[in-house]
Amino acid sequence: MEPIVIVGAGLAGHGVARELRKLDATVPIVLVSRDGAEQYAKPTLSAALAAGQTPEQLVQATAQDAAQKLQVDVRPFSVVTGLDPAARTLTVNGAALKYRDLVLAVGADPMRPPFLTAEVAADGRVLQVNDLDDYRRWRALLAGVQNVVVIGAGLIGVEFASDLLAAGKSVTVVDMAPQPLGRLLPTEAAEVMRAQLQAAGLQWRLGQGIARLDLRTDAVDVVLQDGESVTGALILVAIGLTPRLELAHQAGLQTTRAIVVDAHLATSAPHVYALGDCAEVAGQWLPFVAPLLHGAKALAATLTGQPTQVAYPPMPVIVKTPPCPTVVLVPPQAAIWQTTVAGANVRALAHDALGGLRGFTLMGANVAERTALARQVVRT
């Protein structure tokens, strides 16, 4: 029997393998990874410093542990160079691997902005943290550093900045956007986030694009478009993700900004599926943990003979910023916000034209309402 082959050993890849084993104890599974295939939760990377967790302590299971526990053939440090959907073969380390069904859980790469030139990247003091290996390098360099500049005021940038603050670092966040978490928070809530983190010691430089990065012997200057600069011993660039599409393009799969899949997570090629940060599911690209976990359960059922469409319940996002506890359920763009601010406490509800609750932002003491409000959200 040909195996089910999973490419990628992040939360999505390990999640599918785990859910498959719950439903079928005998189907052969091969998990292929370009890294060490350790099992860990990627969201913990932006909160581990203040928690005192080392990179090694974030590992929940080694590749060998996962292989033994799930009875899966785990192949770390494997290079995938080709996919032939017609022949149902994957080229791994130069050899053809036949599959019954293929799951692409290849994830996404950090966006690389123009100012992150080859020279700057090679210097080693300007980093992007996207996986455990990146994080190991980041933590090793942080040991002797006090001043850090975070480029990017989105979810990942703000979470890393908050973690650095809690660990006693001096942190400045730079972004061309006028507010933090601009894609998640309504304006009033974003202002509370800005003020609370500033009160905790964070410095903001918002509304300014970056002209270039100047490397000096003892620091890096982040030169803004207005000519001023912010200096840090280390620079973290966290401006978003780009789904990994190289394999999909080579195989002729349909793609947009991500690999296009339907509600069964099926791609345009028979017996090829995709989920996680690399996939756009029925028109939605949801680079968060909850959607991929729901996807893993649905896909496992489909692959074991019970075709199942993924159905997403309301999935609030917990923002890991202890100085400003925040939970967000992002509504459709057409929603109308009603916001109440009382100091650090925010209750912002987003309704549709018919008055149905479609999303919310809760801060401070109001985060306790998230479960009750999630039950009230109108699903489409």
HELIX and SHEET records of a PDB file:
HELIX    1   1 LEU A   11  LEU A   23  1                                  13    
HELIX    2   2 LYS A   42  SER A   46  5                                   5    
HELIX    3   3 ALA A   48  ALA A   51  1                                   4    
HELIX    4   4 GLU A   56  LEU A   58  5                                   3    
HELIX    5   5 ALA A   63  LEU A   70  1                                   8    
HELIX    6   6 ALA A  118  ASP A  123  1                                   6    
HELIX    7   7 LEU A  132  LEU A  142  1                                  11    
HELIX    8   8 LEU A  155  ALA A  166  1                                  12    
HELIX    9   9 THR A  187  ALA A  199  1                                  13    
HELIX   10  10 GLU A  246  ALA A  251  1                                   6    
HELIX   11  11 GLY A  276  CYS A  278  5                                   3    
HELIX   12  12 VAL A  289  LEU A  303  1                                  15    
HELIX   13  13 GLY A  364  GLU A  369  5                                   6    
HELIX   14  14 ARG A  370  GLN A  376  1                                   7    
SHEET    1   A 5 ASP A  73  ARG A  75  0                                        
SHEET    2   A 5 ILE A  29  VAL A  32  1                                        
SHEET    3   A 5 ILE A   4  VAL A   7  1                                        
SHEET    4   A 5 ASP A 101  LEU A 104  1                                        
SHEET    5   A 5 VAL A 272  ALA A 274  1                                        
SHEET    1   B 3 VAL A  80  ASP A  84  0                                        
SHEET    2   B 3 THR A  89  VAL A  92 -1                                        
SHEET    3   B 3 ALA A  95  LYS A  98 -1                                        
SHEET    1   C 2 ALA A 108  PRO A 110  0                                        
SHEET    2   C 2 LEU A 241  PRO A 243 -1                                        
SHEET    1   D 5 VAL A 126  LEU A 127  0                                        
SHEET    2   D 5 LEU A 234  VAL A 237  1                                        
SHEET    3   D 5 ASN A 147  ILE A 151  1                                        
SHEET    4   D 5 SER A 170  ASP A 175  1                                        
SHEET    5   D 5 GLN A 203  LEU A 206  1                                        
SHEET    1   E 3 ILE A 210  LEU A 215  0                                        
SHEET    2   E 3 VAL A 220  LEU A 224 -1                                        
SHEET    3   E 3 SER A 229  GLY A 232 -1                                        
SHEET    1   F 2 ILE A 259  VAL A 261  0                                        
SHEET    2   F 2 ALA A 279  VAL A 281  1                                        
SHEET    1   G 5 VAL A 317  VAL A 319  0                                        
SHEET    2   G 5 THR A 326  LEU A 329 -1                                        
SHEET    3   G 5 LEU A 357  MET A 363 -1                                        
SHEET    4   G 5 ASN A 345  HIS A 351 -1                                        
SHEET    5   G 5 ILE A 336  ALA A 342 -1                                        
END                                                                             
